[in-house]
Amino acid sequence: MRYHVLHIETTFAETWQADIFAQQISELGVDTIDGEDYYIQSEVWEQNADEIEAFCTSTEGVRLKSVEACPDENWNATWEAEHPMQELPLGIKIIPHCAFGAGHHETTSMMIDNLLVADLSNKNVLDHGTGTGVLAIFAKHLGAAQVIAVDIDEKSVENAKENAALNNEEIDVRLGDSVPEGKYDIILANIHRNVLLANMSAYAGSLQAGGELWLSGFYETDVPILKEAAEKEGLTLTQVLANGEWRMMKCHKEVHS
């Protein structure tokens, strides 16, 4: 597999700014970040070069210094050597490869902490933007009847399937960006704010009456706009949780008699 490396200098004042930039540039196709080196599949770079260059130019504190093709190399093997298997609560094991979600980021750990104390027995769960599959695996391990996991990135889908097999959990992992048809008791979505907003109507329409939507991957300043979007779709905000700069929201779909 051919890769390009983008050499990007950043001068952010706050850690959360770096986190947001990393998340946004990953959505444009970058799948590995190592210091100032941002690795992207050559085919993806050729498709998105103009958009990535414009994004870097328009982002304060960012300078795209240079771009070069990398020698052919087994990048997955390199990543695995630098990012070994992660040991998580309940004996869950995750091999992160190049996908987001090894289990230790604040947004992921908030979701996991809440899954650990939730009643998931016989629940149908959707994990939208599954990454490594970590949240889907926890949900199934904790008693969910069915778990569907979706991601837009092919390598994330492969990684989630591998991690599900590693933990002996049966997860329906799918490639795509839309919410699969069906009704869910709990929808988990640990993604960028703009993706959450774009899918809010689909989330609300796919929840069972009495179901819950769990959102994470955003900051305190994003809470009001997400709350407004959820309420427009008939959902009620029931809880906002915090871990450092990051926030998680729980929304409920009312049961109407």
C-alpha positions as CSV (number, residue, x, y, z in Angstrom):
1,M,0.0,0.0,0.0
2,R,1.4,3.4,-1.0
3,Y,1.5,6.3,1.5
4,H,2.3,10.0,1.5
5,V,3.6,11.8,4.5
6,L,2.5,15.4,5.3
7,H,5.0,17.3,7.4
8,I,2.8,19.7,9.4
9,E,4.0,22.2,12.0
10,T,1.4,23.2,14.7
11,T,1.7,25.9,17.3
12,F,-1.5,25.5,19.3
13,A,-1.8,27.1,22.7
14,E,-4.1,24.5,24.2
15,T,-4.1,20.7,24.0
16,W,-7.8,20.6,23.0
17,Q,-6.9,22.6,19.9
18,A,-4.4,19.9,18.9
19,D,-7.0,17.2,19.6
20,I,-9.6,18.9,17.4
21,F,-7.1,19.4,14.6
22,A,-6.1,15.8,14.7
23,Q,-9.7,14.7,14.6
24,Q,-10.6,17.0,11.7
25,I,-7.6,16.0,9.6
26,S,-8.3,12.4,10.2
27,E,-11.8,12.9,8.8
28,L,-10.0,14.1,5.6
29,G,-8.1,10.8,5.3
30,V,-5.0,10.9,7.5
31,D,-4.8,7.7,9.4
32,T,-1.6,7.9,11.4
33,I,0.0,10.8,13.2
34,D,3.5,10.7,14.6
35,G,4.7,14.1,15.8
36,E,4.8,16.4,12.8
37,D,4.4,13.5,10.4
38,Y,0.8,12.8,9.1
39,Y,0.5,9.7,7.1
40,I,-2.2,9.2,4.4
41,Q,-2.8,6.6,1.7
42,S,-1.5,8.0,-1.6
43,E,-4.8,7.4,-3.3
44,V,-6.7,9.3,-0.6
45,W,-4.1,12.1,-0.8
46,E,-4.5,12.4,-4.5
47,Q,-8.3,12.7,-4.1
48,N,-8.3,15.1,-1.2
49,A,-5.1,17.1,-1.6
50,D,-6.7,20.4,-2.5
51,E,-9.2,20.2,0.5
52,I,-6.4,19.2,2.9
53,E,-4.1,22.0,1.8
54,A,-7.0,24.6,2.1
55,F,-7.9,23.2,5.5
56,C,-4.3,23.6,6.8
57,T,-4.0,27.1,5.3
58,S,-7.2,28.3,6.9
59,T,-6.5,26.8,10.4
60,E,-4.7,29.2,12.7
61,G,-1.5,27.7,14.2
62,V,-1.0,25.2,11.3
63,R,1.6,25.2,8.6
64,L,1.9,22.4,6.0
65,K,5.6,22.4,5.4
66,S,5.9,19.7,2.8
67,V,4.5,16.5,1.3
68,E,6.4,13.5,0.0
69,A,5.7,10.0,-1.1
70,C,6.9,7.3,1.3
71,P,8.8,4.2,0.3
72,D,6.7,1.1,0.1
73,E,6.4,-0.3,3.6
74,N,4.1,-2.4,5.7
75,W,2.5,0.5,7.6
76,N,0.2,-1.6,9.6
77,A,3.1,-3.7,10.9
78,T,4.9,-0.5,11.8
79,W,1.9,0.9,13.7
80,E,1.3,-2.4,15.6
81,A,4.9,-2.4,16.7
82,E,4.5,1.1,18.1
83,H,1.0,0.6,19.5
84,P,0.7,-2.8,21.1
85,M,-2.5,-4.4,22.4
86,Q,-4.4,-2.4,25.0
87,E,-5.7,-4.0,28.1
88,L,-9.0,-2.5,29.3
89,P,-11.6,-3.3,32.1
90,L,-13.3,-6.7,32.2
91,G,-10.4,-8.2,30.3
92,I,-11.3,-6.5,27.0
93,K,-8.3,-6.4,24.6
94,I,-8.0,-3.9,21.8
95,I,-5.4,-3.8,19.0
96,P,-5.7,-0.2,17.8
97,H,-3.9,-0.4,14.4
98,C,-4.5,2.9,12.7
99,A,-8.1,3.4,13.8
100,F,-9.3,5.9,16.5
101,G,-10.4,4.4,19.8
102,A,-7.8,2.5,21.8
103,G,-10.0,3.0,24.9
104,H,-8.0,5.6,26.9
105,H,-9.0,8.9,25.3
106,E,-11.3,10.9,27.5
107,T,-14.3,10.7,25.2
108,T,-13.9,6.9,24.9
109,S,-13.3,6.3,28.6
110,M,-16.5,8.3,29.4
111,M,-18.5,6.1,27.2
112,I,-16.9,2.9,28.7
113,D,-17.5,4.1,32.3
114,N,-21.2,4.6,31.5
115,L,-21.5,1.3,29.7
116,L,-20.1,-0.4,32.8
117,V,-23.0,0.7,35.0
118,A,-25.8,0.6,32.4
119,D,-28.4,-2.2,32.1
120,L,-27.7,-3.5,28.6
121,S,-29.5,-6.8,29.0
122,N,-31.3,-7.8,25.8
123,K,-30.8,-4.3,24.3
124,N,-30.2,-3.5,20.7
125,V,-27.2,-1.2,20.4
126,L,-25.8,0.8,17.5
127,D,-22.2,2.1,17.6
128,H,-22.0,4.8,14.9
129,G,-18.4,5.6,14.0
130,T,-17.0,2.5,15.8
131,G,-13.3,3.0,15.0
132,T,-11.6,0.0,16.7
133,G,-14.9,-1.4,17.8
134,V,-14.2,-0.8,21.5
135,L,-17.6,0.5,22.5
136,A,-19.4,-2.1,20.5
137,I,-17.4,-4.9,22.1
138,F,-18.1,-3.5,25.6
139,A,-21.8,-3.3,24.9
140,K,-22.0,-6.9,23.7
141,H,-19.8,-8.2,26.6
142,L,-22.1,-6.4,29.0
143,G,-25.2,-8.2,27.8
144,A,-26.6,-6.4,24.7
145,A,-28.7,-8.8,22.6
146,Q,-27.5,-7.3,19.3
147,V,-24.8,-4.8,18.5
148,I,-24.3,-3.2,15.1
149,A,-21.1,-1.2,14.5
150,V,-20.6,1.2,11.6
151,D,-17.6,3.1,10.3
152,I,-16.9,5.0,7.1
153,D,-13.3,3.8,7.0
154,E,-12.5,0.4,5.6
155,K,-9.5,-0.2,7.8
156,S,-11.5,0.7,10.9
157,V,-14.1,-1.9,9.9
158,E,-11.4,-4.5,9.5
159,N,-9.9,-3.5,12.8
160,A,-13.3,-3.7,14.6
161,K,-13.9,-7.1,13.2
162,E,-10.5,-8.3,14.3
163,N,-11.0,-6.9,17.8
164,A,-14.5,-8.5,18.1
165,A,-13.0,-11.9,17.2
166,L,-10.1,-11.3,19.6
167,N,-12.7,-10.8,22.4
168,N,-15.0,-13.6,21.2
169,E,-17.9,-11.2,20.8
170,E,-20.3,-11.4,17.9
171,I,-20.6,-7.9,16.4
172,D,-22.3,-7.0,13.2
173,V,-19.6,-4.6,11.7
174,R,-20.6,-2.7,8.6
175,L,-18.9,-0.2,6.2
176,G,-20.8,3.0,5.7
177,D,-21.6,6.5,7.0
178,S,-25.4,6.4,7.4
179,V,-27.4,5.0,10.3
180,P,-28.6,1.4,9.4
181,E,-32.3,0.8,9.2
182,G,-33.8,-0.6,12.4
183,K,-34.8,0.4,15.9
184,Y,-32.2,0.6,18.7
185,D,-32.5,0.9,22.5
186,I,-29.1,2.7,22.7
187,I,-27.2,4.5,20.1
188,L,-23.5,5.3,20.8
189,A,-21.9,8.0,18.7
190,N,-18.4,9.2,19.7
191,I,-17.6,11.3,16.7
192,H,-16.9,14.9,15.6
193,R,-19.6,17.5,16.5
194,N,-20.5,18.2,12.9
195,V,-21.1,14.5,12.2
196,L,-23.3,14.3,15.2
197,L,-25.4,17.3,14.0
198,A,-25.7,15.9,10.5
199,N,-27.0,12.6,11.8
200,M,-29.3,13.8,14.7
201,S,-32.5,13.3,12.8
202,A,-31.4,9.7,11.8
203,Y,-30.5,9.0,15.4
204,A,-33.8,10.2,16.7
205,G,-35.8,8.3,14.1
206,S,-33.9,5.1,14.8
207,L,-34.4,5.1,18.6
208,Q,-37.0,3.0,20.2
209,A,-39.4,4.9,22.4
210,G,-37.7,5.0,25.8
211,G,-34.3,4.6,24.1
212,E,-31.2,6.6,24.8
213,L,-28.7,8.5,22.5
214,W,-25.2,8.8,23.9
215,L,-23.0,11.4,22.2
216,S,-19.3,12.3,22.8
217,G,-16.3,13.8,21.0
218,F,-17.0,17.5,21.6
219,Y,-16.4,20.3,24.1
220,E,-18.5,22.4,26.5
221,T,-19.1,25.1,23.8
222,D,-20.7,22.4,21.6
223,V,-23.3,21.4,24.2
224,P,-25.9,24.1,23.5
225,I,-26.0,23.5,19.7
226,L,-26.2,19.7,20.1
227,K,-28.9,20.1,22.8
228,E,-30.9,22.3,20.4
229,A,-30.6,19.9,17.6
230,A,-31.6,16.9,19.8
231,E,-34.6,18.8,21.1
232,K,-35.8,19.7,17.6
233,E,-35.9,15.9,17.0
234,G,-38.0,15.2,20.0
235,L,-35.2,14.1,22.3
236,T,-34.7,15.3,25.9
237,L,-31.2,16.0,27.3
238,T,-30.9,14.1,30.5
239,Q,-27.2,14.3,31.4
240,V,-23.9,16.1,30.5
241,L,-20.7,14.5,31.7
242,A,-17.2,15.9,31.7
243,N,-13.7,14.5,31.5
244,G,-11.1,17.3,31.2
245,E,-12.1,19.5,28.2
246,W,-14.3,16.8,26.7
247,R,-18.0,16.3,27.2
248,M,-20.6,13.5,26.8
249,M,-24.3,13.9,26.5
250,K,-27.2,11.5,27.1
251,C,-30.5,12.1,25.5
252,H,-33.8,10.2,26.0
253,K,-36.7,9.5,23.6
254,E,-40.0,9.8,25.4
255,V,-42.6,7.1,25.5
256,H,-45.9,8.6,24.4
257,S,-49.1,6.8,25.4
